[in-house]
Amino acid sequence: MIKFLDLKKQYLEIKKEIDKAIFNVIEESAFVGGKFVKNFEEDFGEYLGIRNVIGVGNGTDAIEVALWALDLPKNSEVLVPANTFIATAEAVSRNGLKVKFVDCNKYYQINPESIEENITPNTSAIIAVHLYGHPANMKKIGAIAKKYNLKVIEDCAQAHGAEIENVKVGNFSDVATFSFYPGKNLGAYGDGGAVVTNDDVLAKKIRMYVNHGRDTKYVHAFEGRNSRLDGIQAAILSVKLKYLDKWIERRNYIAKEYLKKIKNPLIELPKVVNNIRHAWHLFVIKVENREKFIEYMKKNGIQTGIHYPIALPKLKAYKYLNQDCSNFKACREDRFLVSLPIGEHLKEEEINKIIKVVNSYKG
Ligand SMILES: Cc1ncc(COP(=O)(O)O)c(C=O)c1O
C-alpha cells in the first residue's frame, strides 16, 4: 500500500538526531519552557524572518490566542474561509466573536471578492488560511483590511515555508499562527503550535497570556491561560526544521510531476499562482464521483485523503449561524475533492505508480 503519510519512515531517516534530542531534554529535565523551547522559537523566527515566535500547545490555541491578543470588539464578525479545518472557525467563537464565512477562489484560497462582499460595519478581522500550503492572496487582503480598518490573521497551519515573492507566509498580517500537529510539513511528535508577530508589544502580551498572565513565577499581572510548547516537542522541531526546506523541495518536485504527467479528463488538477513558493502540504484534485475514485485507488494500493469532505457552513456545528452559503463554490465543490499522497516518504516508483493509476481511471 502506498501510504498517504508515513511518519515512521521519516523518523527512521532522522532517528539518531531525534533520539538524541529527546534524550537531552530528559537529561536536563527541561520539560516545560527552558532552553529547548527558546532555541526552537529563535530558530523558527530566523527561518520565517519574524522577530517573535511564541510556542503554544497546538495550532487551534494559537489562533484563539492571536484573536484574544487583538482585543477585537465582543460579538464583532470575523471573516473565515468556508473551506478550512474547523479549528479556524472554533477559535473565533471561543473568543466571543461571530464567525462569518466567505467563499474561496479557483485556487481554493479565501476569495478577496467574497471578503469584500461580506464586510459589514460589525466586521473586525479576517483570517486568511494558506490552505493546502498555497499562499492566500495577501496583497489584496492587505489592501481590503487597510480600506476597512480590519485586523488580519494568517493561519499558516498548512503552510510552513510557503512564500509570496520570496517572503515567508506569516509576514503578511498583524499576527500569524502555526500548527505542529504530527502530520504537518513541520510536525512534532504530539501537539504543538506557535503564534508569530513582528509586533513586540503584542508578543509580550501573548507570552504572558499563554503562561497564566505572569510576569515572573507566581507574579501574575492578569488572568491568562496555560498553552505552552513543551521541551521535547521543541527539541524535535529544532531537528526537523533543518530538513524542512529539503522536504518542501521534494513536495514541489512531486507536485510538478503530477501536474505534468497526470492527464485524465476526469481529473481536475490544482491551480497555482505565479510568484509563490507552494508548500504542497496537500495535493488536492477534483473528481466527479469521489467515492468511486477513492475505492479504485485503494484497490490499486494507494491511500488518499479528503480535505475537507464537508465545507464548514454545511456542518451541523454552524447551523446556528443561519448563513446561506449554498451559492459558495466551497459548498458546491466540497464533494469532489480528493487528496493524493504527497511527501518526502514517496519513492520515485511510487510517484510513477500514482500517476499511472490516476491516468488509467475510467470513472
Ligand atoms: C488550517 C488549519 N488550521 C488550524 C489547525 C489546527 O491545528 P491543531 O491541530 O494543531 O490544533 C489545522 C490543523 O489541524 C489546520 O489545518
The ligand as an SDF file (V2000), in Angstrom:
LIG
                    3D

 16 16  0  0  0  0  0  0  0  0999 V2000
   -5.9070   25.1750    8.5580 C   0  0  0  0  0  0  0  0  0  0  0  0
   -5.7420   24.6540    9.9500 C   0  0  0  0  0  0  0  0  0  0  0  0
   -5.9370   25.4940   10.9760 N   0  0  0  0  0  0  0  0  0  0  0  0
   -5.7820   25.0900   12.2400 C   0  0  0  0  0  0  0  0  0  0  0  0
   -5.4130   23.8050   12.5430 C   0  0  0  0  0  0  0  0  0  0  0  0
   -5.3520   23.3900   13.9700 C   0  0  0  0  0  0  0  0  0  0  0  0
   -4.1280   22.9330   14.3840 O   0  0  0  0  0  0  0  0  0  0  0  0
   -4.0030   21.9000   15.6040 P   0  0  0  0  0  0  0  0  0  0  0  0
   -4.4880   20.5840   15.1420 O   0  0  0  0  0  0  0  0  0  0  0  0
   -2.5470   21.9170   15.9210 O   0  0  0  0  0  0  0  0  0  0  0  0
   -4.8210   22.4320   16.7330 O   0  0  0  0  0  0  0  0  0  0  0  0
   -5.1560   22.8920   11.4950 C   0  0  0  0  0  0  0  0  0  0  0  0
   -4.6820   21.5270   11.6950 C   0  0  0  0  0  0  0  0  0  0  0  0
   -5.1490   20.6480   12.2810 O   0  0  0  0  0  0  0  0  0  0  0  0
   -5.3600   23.3300   10.1700 C   0  0  0  0  0  0  0  0  0  0  0  0
   -5.1670   22.5030    9.1400 O   0  0  0  0  0  0  0  0  0  0  0  0
  1  2  1  0
  2  3  1  0
  2 15  2  0
  3  4  2  0
  4  5  1  0
  5  6  1  0
  5 12  2  0
  6  7  1  0
  7  8  1  0
  8  9  2  0
  8 10  1  0
  8 11  1  0
 12 13  1  0
 12 15  1  0
 13 14  2  0
 15 16  1  0
M  END
$$$$
